């Protein structure tokens, strides 16, 4: 027995044991050959599961940490707040009507409920069809875009949702970096957590750029179709939605073909998404929207720009929209713009005068109308407030006033003759000289030699002081040539310097803003003050108005006359006919007109008594309807003789800078007319 058991033990193959204790081991007594295989299979699966879980957990933790870090940095930058739109400005005319709005006066321009449902759906169809189904990020949309891009071999679709695009527009710069993209995602999730889908869509439509300077669907509808967004058609809505991807390339005004192709794509997408029927898409595609730029922008925007430039002087900082009340008369503004445009189109074209400007003021310095050029759309440069030009003989009233203040009178006689002042020899317009003439005749016929003599007698510094006292603010020359208007000034300051002749001798500072209120009605600025002290005496006012009245009744400015009112003024023409001016006034209104060319090229003999005087008369005659005529101010200290008149013979023999005072019959000119110029036939 012992032998047999020993022999049995010797026949039994016992595998080496790595661990002691128990005969079953880990296999629970299972046969040795199979157990390791099963154990290995289960261990690998379990290990893979544990690895995947750990990896997912680590990834989720990493993403959460990254999300938290980006969230923290965004919060530190103050970005987790919807930025307000820049405060708007509503500018009102003197009658309370709206001249213009700048910015967004009432915040967002439109409410979603005000729009036809196909307007937002056009945007969703092409930009984010699943907008109402995702939470700011659309994985399905990302996969679809990736597949479309892979299939086409180029980028044809983007994966950003409308919420992501809004986040980018509101908060971020356009840099294409991983960090910016991650910030966009975080901000999109934040927007979705804070606002409803309708709120986000409304924000998007009001803040996105549609090209052509239009931000928001309302401005885009006005810019391209001259209608409110609430009246857009399906075709127009599709056109605007198509602009969003590439505002310049798909601009419906500058690139109508590209815009039409893009609009058809939007219509197909709308039909495919079920937003409109296939029939509606086909009908809209067959009658595409016709965008057009406005033929012109009103000259009132010259006023709006001028007011905007002054706002920082009146209101340092403002956090809400403002209402700006002005002195602008909308009827007079429209009349001035229409007459200036008409004259430049008709006569200006023939006379090579391409530009003009006009400003109308009252006796207190309030600007009632301002036209800064022939076309605001083509040029926003304001030739009333910004252009400095030589005023020519329109500067002479300051010379003659300086002479009156030294004891001269309108009846004082000066000799009109060739004269040399140092190295300068001023000449009259036609190089003719009348000999002894009264000052009023010299001013009415704009005799250069007499003006130069007076400037020497009074002194150029005294002349400059008079001009500055009355309202000229530009630097002025210090030699006798100042008398002929060689120092440059703006139309606004020259016109305002004539105001004291009309209002009793009081200088003014031209203005248009009377009051500024916040949108909730709080007054933040109001014009007040008693004005400037008197700078011209009654006696000198009488003399100046007597002389400048003769300019209009019998002199170079006769084309400006209209019946029933006491009118005075002065013409001016700079060297080589580069600038033509007329500044005229009554006891109620003062207006200045300039005509010339921006490049300073000569006109075809346009003088202040031609186009400027004609424009002045047409505008001012209309402006005076309904006003009671009043004489110009001024009383002489001693009795003076009645103002003179200038005969046609004296006018023609004289050196007047202007052509004839009235349009002549259209007949063939004689020898002497051709030789000496005669009457203008323009």
C-alpha positions in Angstrom: 0.0 0.0 0.0 2.7 2.3 0.8 4.5 1.3 -2.3 1.4 1.8 -4.5 0.7 5.3 -3.0 4.2 6.3 -3.4 4.2 5.1 -7.0 0.9 7.0 -7.6 2.4 10.1 -6.3 5.4 9.7 -8.5 3.1 9.3 -11.6 1.1 12.5 -10.8 2.4 15.6 -12.6 2.3 18.4 -10.0 2.8 22.0 -11.5 5.0 24.3 -9.6 3.1 26.6 -7.2 3.8 30.3 -7.2 1.7 30.8 -4.1 1.1 28.5 -1.2 -2.1 27.7 0.6 -4.9 25.6 -0.7 -4.9 23.2 -3.5 -7.6 25.1 -5.5 -5.7 28.3 -6.0 -7.4 31.0 -8.2 -8.9 28.5 -10.5 -11.0 26.9 -7.8 -9.6 23.5 -8.6 -10.4 23.8 -12.4 -8.1 21.9 -14.7 -4.8 23.6 -15.2 -4.7 23.9 -19.0 -7.7 26.2 -19.7 -7.8 28.5 -16.7 -5.0 30.9 -17.8 -6.7 31.5 -21.2 -10.1 32.5 -19.6 -8.4 34.6 -17.0 -6.3 36.5 -19.6 -9.4 37.3 -21.8 -11.4 38.7 -18.9 -8.4 40.6 -17.6 -7.9 42.4 -20.9 -11.5 43.4 -21.3 -11.6 44.7 -17.8 -8.4 46.5 -18.3 -9.7 48.1 -21.5 -12.9 49.1 -19.8 -11.0 50.6 -16.9 -8.6 52.4 -19.2 -11.5 53.8 -21.3 -13.4 55.0 -18.3 -10.3 56.5 -16.8 -9.5 58.3 -20.1 -13.1 59.6 -20.4 -13.0 60.7 -16.8 -9.7 62.4 -17.3 -10.9 64.0 -20.5 -14.1 65.2 -18.9 -12.2 66.5 -16.0 -9.7 68.2 -18.3 -12.5 69.8 -20.4 -14.3 70.9 -17.2 -11.0 72.4 -15.9 -10.4 74.1 -19.3 -14.0 75.3 -19.4 -13.7 76.7 -15.9 -10.4 78.4 -16.7 -11.8 80.1 -19.8 -15.0 81.0 -17.9 -12.9 82.5 -15.1 -10.7 84.5 -17.5 -13.8 85.8 -19.4 -15.4 86.8 -16.2 -12.2 88.6 -15.1 -12.3 90.5 -18.4 -15.9 91.6 -17.8 -17.2 89.8 -20.9 -20.0 87.9 -19.3 -22.4 90.7 -19.9 -24.2 91.8 -23.1 -22.6 95.0 -24.2 -25.0 97.9 -24.7 -25.3 99.4 -28.2 -23.5 102.7 -28.5 -25.9 105.5 -27.3 -27.8 106.9 -30.2 -28.4 110.6 -31.0 -31.7 111.9 -32.3 -31.4 115.4 -33.9 -34.5 117.5 -34.1 -35.2 120.5 -36.4 -36.6 123.7 -35.0 -40.2 122.5 -35.5 -39.6 119.2 -33.6 -39.3 117.0 -36.7 -36.5 114.5 -36.8 -33.6 115.6 -38.9 -31.6 112.4 -38.4 -30.8 109.6 -36.0 -27.3 108.4 -35.4 -26.6 105.1 -33.7 -29.4 103.2 -32.2 -31.5 105.7 -30.3 -34.0 103.1 -28.9 -31.5 100.3 -28.3 -32.2 97.3 -30.6 -33.9 98.4 -33.8 -36.5 95.7 -34.2 -38.3 93.1 -32.2 -38.6 89.6 -33.5 -42.4 89.7 -33.3 -42.4 92.7 -35.6 -40.8 90.8 -38.5 -42.5 88.4 -40.9 -41.5 84.9 -39.9 -39.6 84.2 -43.1 -37.1 87.0 -42.2 -35.4 85.1 -39.3 -36.1 81.8 -41.0 -34.1 82.9 -44.0 -31.1 83.5 -41.7 -31.6 80.2 -39.9 -31.9 78.3 -43.1 -28.5 79.3 -44.4 -26.6 79.9 -41.1 -28.1 77.5 -38.5 -31.0 75.3 -39.5 -31.1 73.5 -36.1 -31.0 76.7 -34.1 -33.9 75.8 -31.9 -32.6 72.2 -31.3 -29.2 72.7 -29.9 -27.7 74.3 -26.8 -25.3 76.8 -28.4 -23.1 74.1 -30.0 -24.4 71.8 -32.7 -22.5 68.5 -32.9 -24.7 67.3 -35.8 -24.1 70.6 -37.6 -20.3 70.2 -37.1 -20.3 66.7 -38.5 -22.5 67.8 -41.5 -20.1 70.7 -42.2 -17.1 68.5 -41.9 -18.5 66.0 -44.3 -19.6 68.7 -46.8 -16.1 70.2 -46.6 -14.4 66.8 -47.0 -16.6 65.9 -50.0 -16.0 69.2 -51.8 -12.3 69.3 -51.0 -12.7 72.9 -49.6 -14.5 74.8 -46.9 -18.1 75.2 -48.1 -19.9 75.1 -44.7 -19.1 76.4 -41.3 -20.0 74.6 -38.1 -20.6 77.7 -36.0 -24.1 78.2 -34.7 -25.9 81.5 -34.6 -25.3 81.6 -30.9 -21.5 81.2 -31.5 -21.6 83.9 -34.2 -23.4 86.2 -31.8 -20.9 85.5 -29.1 -18.1 86.3 -31.5 -19.7 89.5 -32.7 -20.6 90.7 -29.2 -17.5 89.9 -27.2 -14.5 88.7 -29.3 -12.0 89.9 -31.8 -11.8 88.1 -35.2 -8.5 86.3 -34.5 -8.5 82.7 -35.8 -6.9 81.0 -32.8 -7.7 77.9 -30.7 -8.1 80.1 -27.6 -10.6 82.4 -29.3 -12.6 79.4 -30.6 -12.8 78.0 -27.1 -13.9 81.3 -25.7 -16.6 81.4 -28.4 -17.9 78.0 -27.3 -17.9 79.0 -23.6 -19.7 82.2 -24.4 -22.2 80.5 -26.6 -23.1 78.1 -23.7 -23.4 81.1 -21.4 -25.7 82.9 -23.8 -28.0 79.9 -24.1 -28.1 79.6 -20.3 -29.1 83.3 -19.8 -31.5 84.0 -22.7 -34.3 82.4 -24.6 -33.8 81.3 -28.1 -36.0 84.2 -29.3 -33.9 86.7 -27.4 -30.7 85.3 -28.9 -32.1 85.4 -32.4 -33.4 88.9 -32.0 -29.9 90.0 -30.6 -28.3 88.4 -33.6 -30.5 90.1 -36.2 -29.9 93.5 -34.6 -26.1 93.2 -34.1 -24.8 91.4 -37.2 -23.1 93.2 -40.0 -24.9 93.2 -43.4 -22.3 95.2 -45.4 -22.6 98.7 -46.8 -22.2 100.2 -43.3 -25.4 98.6 -42.1 -25.4 96.9 -38.7 -28.7 95.1 -38.0 -31.6 93.9 -40.1 -33.4 97.2 -39.9 -30.5 99.3 -41.1 -29.8 96.7 -43.8 -33.4 96.9 -45.1 -33.2 100.7 -45.2 -29.8 100.7 -46.8 -30.6 98.3 -49.6 -34.3 98.5 -50.1 -35.4 101.8 -48.6 -38.0 100.2 -46.4 -38.4 98.9 -42.8 -37.4 95.3 -42.1 -41.1 94.6 -41.2 -42.0 95.1 -44.9 -39.3 92.9 -46.5 -40.4 90.3 -49.1 -39.2 86.7 -49.1 -36.8 87.5 -51.9 -35.4 90.5 -50.0 -35.1 88.5 -46.8 -33.2 85.8 -48.7 -30.9 88.5 -50.2 -30.0 89.9 -46.8 -29.5 86.5 -45.3 -27.2 85.7 -48.2 -25.0 88.8 -47.5 -24.0 87.5 -44.0 -21.3 85.0 -45.1 -19.4 87.6 -47.2 -20.8 91.2 -46.8 -18.5 92.7 -49.5 -18.6 89.9 -52.0 -22.4 89.5 -51.8 -23.3 93.2 -51.5 -26.6 93.4 -53.5 -25.8 97.0 -54.7 -22.1 96.6 -55.8 -22.3 92.9 -56.7 -25.9 92.2 -57.7 -25.1 89.0 -59.6 -23.2 87.3 -56.7 -26.0 88.5 -54.3 -28.7 86.9 -56.6 -26.9 83.6 -56.7 -26.5 83.6 -53.0 -30.2 84.5 -52.5 -31.2 81.5 -54.6 -29.1 79.3 -52.4 -30.9 80.7 -49.3 -34.3 80.1 -50.9 -33.5 76.5 -51.7 -32.3 76.0 -48.1 -35.5 77.6 -46.8 -37.6 75.2 -48.9 -35.5 72.2 -48.0 -36.0 73.1 -44.3 -39.7 73.4 -44.7 -39.7 77.2 -43.9 -41.4 78.0 -47.2 -42.9 75.9 -49.9 -41.1 74.9 -53.1 -43.5 77.1 -55.0 -42.7 80.1 -52.9 -39.0 79.6 -53.4 -39.4 79.2 -57.1 -41.6 82.4 -57.3 -39.2 84.4 -55.2 -36.2 83.2 -57.3 -38.0 84.2 -60.5 -38.5 87.8 -59.3 -35.2 88.5 -57.4 -35.0 91.5 -55.1 -33.7 94.7 -56.6 -31.4 96.6 -54.2 -30.4 100.1 -55.0 -28.4 102.8 -53.5 -30.0 106.1 -52.6 -29.6 108.5 -55.5 -28.3 111.1 -53.1 -27.9 111.8 -49.4 -29.6 114.9 -48.1 -27.5 117.9 -47.4 -29.0 117.9 -43.9 -26.3 115.4 -43.0 -23.7 118.2 -43.2 -25.6 119.8 -40.3 -25.8 116.5 -38.5 -22.0 116.0 -38.8 -21.4 119.5 -37.6 -23.7 119.0 -34.6 -22.0 115.7 -33.8 -18.6 117.3 -33.8 -19.7 119.8 -31.2 -21.4 117.3 -28.9 -18.3 116.6 -26.8 -18.1 120.3 -25.9 -21.7 120.2 -24.5 -21.8 116.7 -23.0 -18.6 115.2 -21.8 -19.8 111.7 -21.1 -23.2 110.2 -21.7 -24.4 106.7 -21.0 -27.7 106.8 -22.7 -29.2 108.2 -26.0 -29.6 111.9 -26.5 -32.1 114.2 -28.0 -30.5 117.2 -29.6 -32.7 120.2 -30.4 -31.5 122.5 -33.1 -32.3 125.8 -34.9 -32.5 124.2 -38.4 -35.5 125.2 -40.4 -36.4 122.0 -42.4 -38.2 123.9 -45.1 -35.4 126.5 -45.6 -32.8 123.7 -45.4 -34.6 121.8 -48.3 -35.0 125.0 -50.3 -31.3 125.9 -50.0 -30.2 122.4 -51.0 -32.5 122.4 -54.0 -31.5 125.8 -55.4 -27.8 125.1 -54.9 -28.0 121.8 -56.7 -30.1 123.2 -59.5 -27.9 126.1 -60.3 -24.7 124.0 -60.1 -26.3 121.4 -62.5 -27.4 124.0 -65.0 -25.2 127.1 -65.0 -22.3 125.6 -63.0 -21.7 122.9 -65.6 -21.3 125.4 -68.4 -19.2 127.7 -66.3 -16.8 125.0 -65.0 -18.0 125.5 -61.4 -18.5 122.1 -59.8 -19.0 122.9 -56.1 -20.9 125.3 -53.9 -22.0 125.9 -50.3 -24.6 128.0 -48.5 -25.4 128.9 -44.9 -28.4 130.9 -43.6 -28.5 132.5 -40.2 -30.7 134.8 -38.2 -29.6 138.0 -36.3 -28.8 136.0 -33.2 -26.3 133.7 -34.9 -28.7 130.7 -35.1 -27.9 128.6 -38.2 -31.2 127.9 -40.0 -29.8 126.1 -43.0 -26.5 124.7 -44.1 -25.5 123.0 -47.4 -21.9 122.0 -47.3 -21.6 120.9 -50.9 -23.3 119.8 -54.1 -23.6 116.1 -53.0 -23.2 114.7 -49.5 -23.2 111.2 -50.9 -20.1 111.9 -53.0 -18.3 114.1 -50.5 -18.9 114.6 -46.7 -16.4 117.5 -46.6 -18.3 120.5 -45.3 -17.4 123.6 -47.4 -19.3 125.8 -45.0 -17.3 125.0 -41.9 -14.1 123.3 -43.1 -13.1 124.8 -46.4 -10.8 127.9 -46.2 -10.8 130.0 -49.3 -9.8 133.6 -50.3 -12.9 135.8 -50.0 -11.7 138.4 -52.5 -13.7 141.6 -52.4 -16.2 140.1 -49.9 -13.6 141.1 -47.3 -13.8 144.8 -48.2 -16.5 145.8 -45.8 -14.1 145.3 -42.9 -11.7 147.7 -44.7 -14.4 150.3 -45.2 -15.6 150.0 -41.6 -12.0 150.6 -40.4 -12.0 153.7 -42.6 -15.4 154.9 -41.2 -14.0 154.4 -37.6 -11.2 156.9 -38.6 -13.7 159.6 -39.6 -14.5 158.7 -43.2 -18.1 158.8 -44.5 -19.8 157.2 -47.5 -19.5 160.6 -49.2 -15.7 160.8 -48.6 -14.0 161.1 -52.0 -11.0 159.0 -52.9 -9.2 158.9 -56.2 -9.4 155.7 -58.2 -6.1 155.5 -60.0 -3.1 153.2 -60.5 -1.3 152.9 -57.3 1.9 151.2 -56.0 2.2 150.1 -52.4 5.8 148.8 -51.9 6.3 146.2 -54.5 2.5 145.6 -54.9 0.4 147.3 -57.6 -3.3 146.5 -57.1 -5.4 146.6 -60.3 -9.1 147.0 -60.9 -11.1 144.3 -62.4 -11.0 145.7 -66.0 -7.9 147.8 -65.4 -10.0 150.9 -65.7 -10.0 153.8 -63.3 -12.7 156.3 -62.6 -10.7 159.1 -60.9 -12.4 160.8 -57.9 -15.3 158.7 -56.5 -17.2 158.6 -53.2 -16.5 155.6 -50.9 -20.0 154.2 -51.5 -19.5 154.1 -55.2 -16.0 152.5 -54.7 -17.6 149.7 -52.6 -20.6 149.3 -54.9 -18.3 148.8 -57.9 -15.6 147.0 -55.8 -12.7 149.2 -56.8 -9.5 147.5 -55.7 -7.3 150.6 -55.7 -9.5 152.5 -53.3 -9.8 149.6 -50.9 -6.0 149.2 -51.0 -5.5 152.9 -50.2 -8.0 152.7 -47.3 -6.1 149.7 -45.9 -2.9 151.6 -45.9 -4.5 154.7 -44.3 -6.2 152.7 -41.6 -3.4 150.2 -41.3 -3.6 146.4 -42.0 -3.5 145.6 -38.3 -6.5 147.9 -37.7 -8.4 146.2 -40.6 -7.6 142.7 -39.2 -8.7 143.9 -35.7 -12.1 145.0 -37.1 -12.6 141.7 -38.9 -11.7 139.7 -35.8 -14.0 141.9 -33.7 -17.0 141.2 -36.0 -16.5 137.4 -36.1 -13.6 136.4 -38.3 -11.5 133.8 -36.4 -8.9 132.7 -38.9 -5.5 134.3 -38.9 -5.2 137.3 -41.2 -2.4 138.8 -43.1 -0.6 142.0 -42.0 0.0 143.8 -45.3 -2.2 145.9 -47.6 -3.1 143.0 -49.8 -5.4 141.9 -46.9 -7.9 144.6 -48.3 -8.5 142.4 -51.4 -9.3 139.3 -49.4 -6.0 137.3 -49.7 -6.3 135.7 -46.3 -8.4 132.5 -46.3 -11.6 132.2 -44.3 -14.5 129.8 -44.1 -18.0 130.6 -45.4 -19.4 130.2 -41.9 -17.1 132.8 -40.2 -17.4 135.3 -43.1 -21.2 135.1 -43.0 -21.3 135.4 -39.2 -19.0 138.5 -39.4 -21.7 140.2 -41.5 -24.4 139.6 -38.9 -23.5 142.8 -36.8 -24.4 144.9 -39.9 -28.0 143.5 -39.7 -28.7 143.2 -36.0 -27.6 146.6 -34.7 -23.8 146.0 -34.3 -23.6 142.9 -32.1 -21.2 140.0 -33.0 -22.4 136.5 -32.8 -21.0 133.0 -32.4 -22.8 130.8 -35.0 -24.7 127.9 -33.4 -27.3 125.3 -34.2 -27.7 123.4 -30.9 -30.2 124.9 -28.4 -30.8 122.1 -25.9 -29.7 118.5 -25.3 -31.8 116.0 -23.3 -31.3 112.4 -22.3 -33.8 109.9 -23.7 -35.7 110.0 -20.4 -36.0 113.8 -20.5 -33.2 115.1 -18.3 -31.7 118.3 -19.6 -27.9 118.1 -19.9 -27.2 121.2 -21.9 -29.2 124.4 -22.6 -27.9 127.4 -24.5 -28.1 130.7 -22.5 -26.2 133.9 -22.1 -26.7 137.5 -23.0 -24.4 137.6 -26.0 -21.5 139.9 -26.9 -21.3 143.6 -26.3 -21.9 146.0 -29.2 -19.0 146.5 -31.6 -20.3 148.9 -34.3 -21.8 152.3 -33.5 -25.1 153.6 -34.9 -23.3 156.1 -37.1 -20.9 153.5 -38.6 -23.8 151.0 -39.1 -25.7 153.6 -41.1 -22.6 154.3 -43.2 -21.9 150.6 -43.9 -25.5 149.7 -44.6 -25.9 152.7 -46.9 -22.8 151.5 -48.9 -23.7 147.9 -49.0 -27.3 148.6 -49.9 -25.9 150.3 -53.0 -24.0 147.1 -53.8 -27.4 145.4 -54.3 -29.5 148.2 -55.7 -27.0 149.5 -58.3 -23.7 147.7 -57.9 -22.1 144.3 -58.4 -24.7 142.4 -56.3 -27.8 143.6 -58.2 -28.9 140.0 -59.1 -29.6 139.4 -55.4 -32.3 142.0 -55.2 -35.9 141.1 -54.7 -38.8 143.6 -54.0 -40.2 144.8 -50.7 -37.1 144.3 -48.5 -34.1 146.4 -47.5 -31.2 144.3 -48.7 -27.5 144.9 -48.4 -24.4 142.7 -49.1 -21.1 142.3 -50.8 -19.8 140.2 -53.7 -16.4 138.7 -53.9 -14.3 137.0 -56.6 -10.8 135.7 -55.9 -7.9 135.7 -58.4 -8.4 133.9 -61.7 -12.1 133.3 -60.8 -11.3 130.5 -58.4 -13.8 131.6 -55.8 -17.1 133.5 -56.1 -19.0 134.8 -53.0 -22.0 136.7 -52.1 -22.8 137.6 -48.5 -26.1 139.4 -48.1 -28.6 140.3 -45.4 -31.8 142.0 -44.4 -32.9 142.9 -40.8 -34.2 139.3 -40.4 -31.8 136.9 -42.1 -28.2 136.7 -43.3 -26.9 134.2 -45.9 -23.6 133.5 -47.5 -23.0 131.6 -50.8 -19.7 130.3 -52.2 -19.2 128.7 -55.6 -15.9 127.2 -57.0 -14.0 124.0 -57.4 -12.5 121.7 -54.7 -9.2 121.5 -56.6 -9.0 125.3 -56.7 -9.1 125.3 -60.5 -10.4 128.5 -62.1 -14.0 128.7 -63.1 -15.1 130.2 -66.5 -15.4 133.7 -65.2 -17.9 133.0 -62.4 -18.1 136.1 -60.2 -19.9 136.7 -56.9 -22.6 138.7 -58.8 -23.5 135.7 -61.0 -24.2 132.2 -59.5 -23.8 133.1 -55.8 -26.1 136.1 -56.1 -28.7 134.2 -58.1 -28.7 131.3 -55.5 -28.9 133.8 -52.7 -31.9 135.6 -54.2 -33.9 132.5 -54.9 -33.5 131.1 -51.4 -33.9 134.3 -49.5 -36.9 135.6 -51.4 -38.7 132.4 -50.4 -37.5 132.6 -46.8 -38.8 136.2 -46.5 -42.4 135.4 -47.5 -44.6 136.2 -44.6 -42.1 138.5 -42.9 -42.7 142.1 -42.3 -40.1 144.3 -44.0 -37.9 146.4 -41.7 -35.2 148.9 -42.5 -31.6 148.0 -41.9 -30.2 149.5 -38.6 -28.1 152.6 -38.1 -28.6 156.3 -37.6 -26.1 159.0 -38.7 -24.7 161.5 -36.2 -25.2 164.3 -38.7 -27.4 164.6 -41.6 -26.0 163.1 -44.8 -27.1 163.5 -48.4 -29.3 160.8 -49.9 -27.5 157.7 -51.1 -26.3 158.0 -54.7 -27.3 155.8 -57.6 -24.9 154.4 -60.2 -25.8 154.8 -63.9 -25.3 152.2 -66.5 -22.6 154.3 -68.0 -20.8 154.7 -64.8 -21.2 151.0 -64.1 -19.8 150.1 -67.5 -17.0 152.6 -67.3 -16.1 151.5 -63.8 -13.9 148.6 -62.7 -16.7 146.5 -61.2 -15.6 142.9 -60.6 -18.9 141.6 -61.8 -20.7 141.4 -65.1 -24.0 143.1 -65.9 -26.7 143.5 -63.2 -29.5 141.9 -65.3 -29.7 139.4 -68.1 -29.3 141.2 -71.5 -31.3 140.3 -74.7 -29.7 137.4 -76.6 -28.4 139.3 -79.6 -25.1 139.5 -81.3 -22.6 141.6 -79.4 -21.1 144.7 -81.1 -17.5 145.5 -81.4 -17.1 147.4 -78.2 -19.0 144.8 -76.2 -16.6 142.1 -77.5 -13.7 144.3 -76.8 -14.5 145.4 -73.2 -16.7 142.5 -72.1 -20.0 144.2 -71.8 -22.9 142.4 -70.2 -22.8 138.8 -69.2 -24.9 136.5 -71.4 -24.7 133.5 -69.0 
